[in-house]
C-alpha cells in the first residue's frame, strides 16, 4: 500500500532569494507580545491610579454644588460651576494674571536662554564650569528659589538689591533709597524669580538645537562672504524655530501651573493671584469644592492642549533627525 502524497496540500514556502519576492516575516504570537509588555503593566496601573482616577473624581465634583460650609445644599448643578469660573470677577482676573505671567516669563526666558546658548556654543576656557553654574538655578527646589528671592534679594532691610544700592550711593557720598521691591512691583518680583529659574531650561533646549546645526553649510556660507548676523538670521534662527517652539510650549505647561512663587513671595496679594493660587483659595479657604474642581479642570484642559502641541513639535524634530 503506497503512502499518499500530501505535499500538494501544503503551500510551497520557497526562500525569498529563490523566488525573488519579499522575505517572509513570522509575526510573534500574542502571548509573546504580552510577555514583553508585562513589566510595564505595574507602572501603567500605578499611573492610572495616581493621575487618572483623581482627575475623574475632580471632573465629577466639578458638576456638583459642594460647599462644606453649606452641607445641606449639596447636589448636581450641571455646568454652573464652569459658568461661574468664567464670569466671576476674581476668577477672571486670575485667568488674565495667569496668561500675562506665563507669557512674560516664557518670552523673556527664551530670549535670555538664546543669548546664553549662543555664548556657550563658542569655545572658551571654563566653558564646562560656566554651563554647570548656569544650569544650577533650574535644579533648585521651586519653594527654595522663591524664598531665596524673597529674603536674600527683595528684603528692604537686609536684601542684596538694597545692599547694592547702598554700596553704589556710598561711592558718591549719597544716601540710597530703600524700596520695598515686592510691595512696589509685586508681579515683576514673581516674574523675576520665575525667569531666573526657567532661563537655564530654555538654554539647554536651544543649546541642543545649536549643536545639531550642519556646520559644513555654515562654513560654506562664511566662505562665500556671509556675516555673522546673516548666518544667524538666515540659517541659525530658522534651524532653531522648532526648538524655540518646544521651549515655549514646555515652559508654558509648567509656568501656567506655577503655585510656589506666587504663594511664597506675595501670598497671592497685590494682583498676583494666578489661577492655581485662586483654586487653592477656593478649595482650602472658601471650601467650595465644586467651583475649585471646575477651575482645576480648566487648567488641566489648557495644559493638555499645550502638551499636544509640544508632542507634535517633538515628533517633527524626531522625523527631521531620522
JOCOR-V261577 format. One line per field, one symbol per residue. ss: DSSP state (2 for helix, 1 for strand, 0 for the rest). phi: phi as a letter, one per 40 degrees, with the letter a starting at -180 (. if undefined). Layout:
ss = ???
phi = ???
This chain:
ss = 0000002220000002222000000000022222222222222222222222222222222001101222222011000222222220222222222222222222222222222222220000002222222222222002222222222220000002222222222220000000002222022222222222222222222222222000222222222000022222222222202222222222222220000222222200000000222222222200012222222222222222222222222222222220
phi = .ccccbcccbccbcdccccgccccbccccccccccccdcccdccccccccbccccccccccccbcbbccbccbcicbgccccccccbccccccccccccccccccccccccccccccccccccacgcccccccccddcccddccccccccbcbccccbcccccccccccccbgbbccbccccccbccccccccccccccdcccccccccccccccccccccccchcccccccccbcccccdcccccccccccdcccccbccccccbfgcfgbcccdccccccccbcfccccccccccccccccccccccccccccccccccc
